[in-house]
Amino acid sequence: MLAAPPLSEGAAPRRWTVAVLGPGGVGGLLAAVLSRAGHRVICVAGEATARSVRQNGIQVRSGQFGDFTAQVEADTELREPVDLCLVAVKHTTLDAALERIPAAVLGDGPVVPLLNGIEHPDTLRAHYGAQRVVPGVIRVASTRTRAGTIEHGSPFTEIDLAGAPERCGPAAAMLEEAGVRTRVIEDETGALWAKLAFLAPFALLTTRYGLTIGEVRTRRREELVSLVAEAAAVSGACGTPADPAKALTLYDAFPADSKSSMQRDAEAGRPLELDAIGGALLRAAARHDVPVPVTARVMAELAAG
């Protein structure tokens, strides 16, 4: 695990051109922060969102970054090469969204997907080629309340880029310079599973019962413990040991009113990333013959509505 390389003393950071596919809670926050740091940002989205962002910019309310409005470019399709492409759409819209970023136009810069789950890198590589794709993991609580308006609730924004330092280092340094804590981790499987094993119990239980994490960890404690243990067992079988006790400690430290992004999607009537999160966990469990009865039951109940 490597920190982003520091800029040379006295060196001015160069101006990047960054495409952000999906300026929602995650993509919108990163687009705004990178624009404020002096980079050229092109948000790629549907017509209504692109028009709103183009006309009004992206308004951010954040304890970490402050309250500000960033001006960005916006279009329904990428029409020129970029230095970096951040893919921040939901897994439920990934296939359709990728049509907005034609491989022939993209250029040689890395494509960094910041999606939940572990299976999406294969989709990106089939679309853009193995060498372009650098999977990323982001830890942040950020929500789009309407087009171009972002509420950033967590006191941190952290990204892990999974790949070789010579490939990931420049992008990591650029993000770090903009205020996003960024590390380079060469173990892609480890980076993706570390997030999924932690996210799945939180997302599935808060959504299944419509409860905040504070209510889940008290009223549904036994199920939380079981899901954490099952996710850790699957992660371990896939080569990435996880610590259930550490996960529970982190859940216990969350603000009691915290909700998962899946729960917020359910409340808003949006499609859920059940397959990307719970489905991926169940498929990995089946491949490695790891019993996950509580996860399977909760997933079945969620699927049934």
LUMMI-149913 format. One record per residue (C-alpha): residue number from 1; x, z, y. Coordinates in Angstrom, 3 decimals. Layout:
// residues N
REC bavex        x        z        y
REC   NUM        X        Z        Y
...
//
This chain:
// residues 305
REC bavex        x        z        y
REC     1    0.000    0.000    0.000
REC     2    1.552   -1.157    3.242
REC     3    0.735   -0.528    6.866
REC     4    0.401   -3.468    9.185
REC     5    3.836   -4.500   10.474
REC     6    4.458   -3.430   14.070
REC     7    4.836   -6.005   16.810
REC     8    8.371   -6.500   18.028
REC     9    9.202   -4.279   20.985
REC    10    8.248   -6.014   24.212
REC    11    6.546   -8.918   22.418
REC    12    3.200  -10.058   23.752
REC    13    0.595  -10.545   20.996
REC    14   -0.353  -14.189   20.644
REC    15   -3.937  -15.301   21.163
REC    16   -5.704  -16.064   17.883
REC    17   -8.737  -18.230   17.326
REC    18  -11.022  -16.330   14.947
REC    19  -14.253  -17.501   13.353
REC    20  -16.759  -14.802   12.413
REC    21  -19.412  -15.945    9.953
REC    22  -22.326  -13.542   10.419
REC    23  -22.175  -11.537   13.680
REC    24  -24.247   -8.656   12.303
REC    25  -23.307   -4.994   12.139
REC    26  -19.819   -5.615   10.755
REC    27  -19.135   -9.128   11.996
REC    28  -20.544   -8.491   15.448
REC    29  -18.451   -5.374   15.918
REC    30  -15.245   -7.128   14.863
REC    31  -16.049  -10.181   16.980
REC    32  -16.542   -8.009   20.048
REC    33  -13.439   -5.912   19.489
REC    34  -11.250   -8.982   18.906
REC    35  -12.672  -10.731   21.969
REC    36  -11.987   -7.673   24.106
REC    37   -8.406   -7.700   22.827
REC    38   -7.959  -11.189   24.265
REC    39   -8.569  -13.409   21.259
REC    40  -10.828  -16.455   21.161
REC    41  -13.804  -15.692   18.897
REC    42  -16.294  -18.211   17.535
REC    43  -19.369  -16.610   15.960
REC    44  -21.113  -18.805   13.395
REC    45  -24.770  -18.022   12.694
REC    46  -28.302  -19.397   12.659
REC    47  -29.641  -21.151   15.738
REC    48  -31.502  -18.188   17.268
REC    49  -28.616  -15.734   16.789
REC    50  -26.019  -18.237   17.991
REC    51  -28.042  -18.990   21.121
REC    52  -28.530  -15.292   21.938
REC    53  -24.865  -14.425   21.411
REC    54  -23.711  -17.458   23.382
REC    55  -25.925  -16.570   26.345
REC    56  -25.678  -12.787   26.380
REC    57  -22.462  -11.917   24.549
REC    58  -22.228   -9.036   22.104
REC    59  -23.182   -5.585   23.378
REC    60  -21.493   -2.707   21.571
REC    61  -22.292    0.985   21.673
REC    62  -19.509    2.863   19.928
REC    63  -17.984    6.316   19.922
REC    64  -14.670    4.831   18.814
REC    65  -14.452    1.781   21.074
REC    66  -16.779    2.791   23.899
REC    67  -19.741    0.858   25.279
REC    68  -18.963   -2.702   26.364
REC    69  -20.124   -6.304   26.309
REC    70  -17.850   -9.014   24.930
REC    71  -18.200  -12.721   25.634
REC    72  -17.737  -14.961   22.608
REC    73  -18.414  -18.552   21.643
REC    74  -21.169  -19.225   19.132
REC    75  -22.322  -22.180   17.072
REC    76  -24.355  -22.956   13.969
REC    77  -21.342  -24.528   12.252
REC    78  -17.567  -24.321   12.536
REC    79  -16.284  -27.548   14.065
REC    80  -12.516  -26.957   14.418
REC    81   -9.633  -25.228   12.605
REC    82   -9.114  -21.503   13.191
REC    83   -6.314  -19.005   12.590
REC    84   -8.582  -16.609   10.694
REC    85  -12.116  -16.692    9.324
REC    86  -13.938  -13.410    8.737
REC    87  -16.930  -13.696    6.398
REC    88  -19.329  -10.850    7.176
REC    89  -22.708  -12.018    5.915
REC    90  -24.732  -10.171    3.295
REC    91  -24.159  -11.215   -0.305
REC    92  -27.813  -12.288   -0.480
REC    93  -27.170  -15.084    2.044
REC    94  -23.587  -15.972    1.104
REC    95  -24.112  -19.332   -0.597
REC    96  -26.206  -20.772    2.231
REC    97  -23.975  -19.287    4.921
REC    98  -20.812  -20.870    3.537
REC    99  -22.254  -24.292    4.315
REC   100  -21.702  -23.409    7.968
REC   101  -17.925  -23.224    7.400
REC   102  -16.880  -26.608    5.951
REC   103  -13.670  -26.389    3.951
REC   104  -12.425  -29.660    5.420
REC   105  -12.622  -28.237    8.963
REC   106  -11.308  -24.737    8.355
REC   107   -7.553  -25.273    8.574
REC   108   -4.856  -23.237    6.833
REC   109   -5.700  -19.746    8.131
REC   110   -6.867  -17.073    5.697
REC   111  -10.531  -16.603    4.844
REC   112  -11.273  -12.872    4.651
REC   113  -14.585  -11.882    3.047
REC   114  -15.748   -8.380    4.007
REC   115  -18.703   -8.163    1.630
REC   116  -19.905   -5.416   -0.649
REC   117  -19.243   -5.844   -4.366
REC   118  -16.440   -7.258   -6.494
REC   119  -17.618  -10.704   -7.583
REC   120  -17.798  -12.635   -4.292
REC   121  -14.079  -13.589   -4.109
REC   122  -14.669  -16.062   -6.953
REC   123  -17.438  -17.722   -4.922
REC   124  -15.166  -18.001   -1.896
REC   125  -12.283  -19.378   -3.944
REC   126  -14.481  -22.003   -5.547
REC   127  -15.518  -23.082   -2.058
REC   128  -12.199  -22.932   -0.187
REC   129   -9.449  -22.770   -2.806
REC   130   -7.583  -19.782   -4.185
REC   131   -4.757  -19.797   -1.651
REC   132   -6.973  -19.476    1.415
REC   133   -9.011  -16.447    0.324
REC   134   -7.761  -12.929    1.123
REC   135  -10.371  -10.375    0.008
REC   136  -10.928   -7.524    2.408
REC   137  -12.616   -4.147    2.243
REC   138  -14.053   -2.563    5.362
REC   139  -15.080    1.059    5.883
REC   140  -17.430    1.394    8.829
REC   141  -20.995    2.352    9.702
REC   142  -22.259   -0.313   12.076
REC   143  -25.720   -1.822   12.525
REC   144  -27.135   -4.802   14.385
REC   145  -30.279   -3.554   16.117
REC   146  -31.089   -7.039   17.408
REC   147  -29.172  -10.274   17.887
REC   148  -25.979   -9.484   19.758
REC   149  -26.508   -5.707   19.940
REC   150  -24.349   -3.488   17.750
REC   151  -24.616    0.267   17.165
REC   152  -21.322    1.542   15.749
REC   153  -21.959    5.001   14.310
REC   154  -18.779    5.929   12.450
REC   155  -15.729    7.350   14.273
REC   156  -13.524    4.899   12.374
REC   157  -13.192    1.218   11.498
REC   158  -10.757    0.581    8.653
REC   159   -9.886   -2.588    6.768
REC   160   -7.804   -3.153    3.648
REC   161   -6.545   -6.698    3.107
REC   162   -5.766   -7.445   -0.529
REC   163   -2.868   -9.814   -1.010
REC   164    0.799  -10.483   -0.504
REC   165    2.268   -8.961    2.690
REC   166    3.667  -12.300    3.853
REC   167    0.153  -13.767    3.709
REC   168   -1.792  -10.799    5.069
REC   169    0.722   -9.230    7.449
REC   170    0.080  -11.292   10.594
REC   171   -3.710  -10.873   10.391
REC   172   -3.314   -7.168    9.667
REC   173   -1.070   -6.732   12.700
REC   174   -3.527   -8.613   14.910
REC   175   -6.459   -6.452   13.774
REC   176   -4.404   -3.281   14.166
REC   177   -3.429   -4.267   17.691
REC   178   -7.133   -4.699   18.507
REC   179   -7.838   -1.119   17.384
REC   180   -8.966   -1.683   13.795
REC   181   -6.869    0.381   11.398
REC   182   -5.657   -2.170    8.852
REC   183   -3.564   -1.926    5.695
REC   184   -2.209   -4.499    3.274
REC   185   -2.856   -3.636   -0.376
REC   186   -1.423   -5.940   -3.024
REC   187   -3.803   -4.713   -5.765
REC   188   -6.972   -6.732   -5.163
REC   189   -8.871   -5.261   -8.118
REC   190   -8.001   -1.749   -7.031
REC   191   -9.099   -2.329   -3.440
REC   192  -12.465   -3.816   -4.410
REC   193  -13.255   -1.229   -7.081
REC   194  -12.276    1.690   -4.871
REC   195  -15.056    0.710   -2.492
REC   196  -17.660   -0.248   -5.106
REC   197  -17.252    2.953   -7.135
REC   198  -17.820    4.974   -3.986
REC   199  -20.544    2.802   -2.458
REC   200  -22.798    2.271   -5.480
REC   201  -24.035    5.875   -5.965
REC   202  -24.650    6.263   -2.226
REC   203  -26.466    2.939   -1.836
REC   204  -28.558    3.140   -5.005
REC   205  -29.786    6.711   -4.621
REC   206  -30.524    6.668   -0.891
REC   207  -32.470    3.433   -1.384
REC   208  -34.258    4.471   -4.570
REC   209  -35.649    7.659   -3.053
REC   210  -35.703    6.785    0.644
REC   211  -33.559    9.826    1.407
REC   212  -30.546   10.447    3.625
REC   213  -27.283   11.422    1.985
REC   214  -27.906   15.031    3.013
REC   215  -31.172   15.051    1.070
REC   216  -29.663   13.195   -1.893
REC   217  -26.788   15.639   -2.275
REC   218  -29.194   18.581   -2.387
REC   219  -32.491   17.366   -3.852
REC   220  -30.945   14.741   -6.189
REC   221  -27.605   16.379   -6.836
REC   222  -27.669   15.976  -10.619
REC   223  -28.297   12.244  -10.371
REC   224  -25.608   11.869   -7.723
REC   225  -23.075   13.604   -9.959
REC   226  -24.085   11.378  -12.889
REC   227  -23.856    8.125  -10.924
REC   228  -20.473    9.087   -9.482
REC   229  -19.174    9.848  -12.983
REC   230  -20.539    6.583  -14.386
REC   231  -19.084    4.489  -11.553
REC   232  -15.716    6.210  -11.977
REC   233  -15.763    5.530  -15.721
REC   234  -16.429    1.812  -15.181
REC   235  -13.794    1.595  -12.468
REC   236  -11.282    3.231  -14.807
REC   237  -12.149    0.821  -17.611
REC   238  -11.456   -2.042  -15.183
REC   239   -7.989   -0.649  -14.489
REC   240   -8.665    1.358  -11.339
REC   241   -8.932    5.109  -11.958
REC   242  -11.376    6.899   -9.660
REC   243  -11.707   10.600   -8.907
REC   244  -15.361   11.773   -9.140
REC   245  -14.580   15.142   -7.561
REC   246  -13.000   13.465   -4.532
REC   247  -16.004   11.169   -4.151
REC   248  -18.403   14.107   -4.210
REC   249  -16.296   15.929   -1.633
REC   250  -16.511   12.914    0.655
REC   251  -20.284   12.642    0.175
REC   252  -20.609   16.323    1.024
REC   253  -18.684   15.719    4.249
REC   254  -20.959   12.891    5.423
REC   255  -23.307   13.712    8.312
REC   256  -26.543   14.808    6.637
REC   257  -28.614   12.082    8.325
REC   258  -26.408    9.199    7.066
REC   259  -28.170    6.264    5.448
REC   260  -26.685    3.459    3.409
REC   261  -26.867   -0.129    4.672
REC   262  -28.972   -0.974    1.611
REC   263  -31.450    1.737    2.563
REC   264  -31.665    0.366    6.110
REC   265  -32.277   -3.106    4.677
REC   266  -35.080   -1.706    2.517
REC   267  -36.667    0.007    5.499
REC   268  -36.533   -3.236    7.481
REC   269  -37.970   -5.304    4.647
REC   270  -34.778   -7.342    4.228
REC   271  -33.424   -8.554    0.854
REC   272  -31.309   -5.957   -0.929
REC   273  -27.779   -6.358   -2.266
REC   274  -28.839   -4.853   -5.577
REC   275  -27.150   -7.507   -7.664
REC   276  -23.884   -7.441   -5.727
REC   277  -23.600   -3.646   -5.961
REC   278  -25.580   -2.259   -8.888
REC   279  -25.668   -5.508  -10.849
REC   280  -21.893   -5.930  -10.663
REC   281  -21.448   -2.354  -11.858
REC   282  -23.788   -2.909  -14.822
REC   283  -22.076   -6.167  -15.803
REC   284  -18.649   -4.559  -15.735
REC   285  -19.962   -1.628  -17.775
REC   286  -21.329   -4.032  -20.387
REC   287  -18.032   -5.933  -20.599
REC   288  -16.132   -2.723  -21.292
REC   289  -18.787   -0.944  -23.381
REC   290  -19.074    1.932  -20.907
REC   291  -22.441    3.743  -21.103
REC   292  -24.161    4.015  -17.707
REC   293  -27.695    5.250  -18.483
REC   294  -28.488    6.780  -15.090
REC   295  -27.250    3.731  -13.191
REC   296  -29.285    1.453  -15.474
REC   297  -32.445    3.521  -14.964
REC   298  -32.086    3.663  -11.166
REC   299  -31.408   -0.068  -11.038
REC   300  -34.484   -0.801  -13.160
REC   301  -36.632    1.352  -10.884
REC   302  -35.287   -0.363   -7.768
REC   303  -35.814   -3.807   -9.283
REC   304  -39.391   -2.897  -10.130
REC   305  -40.041   -2.076   -6.508
//
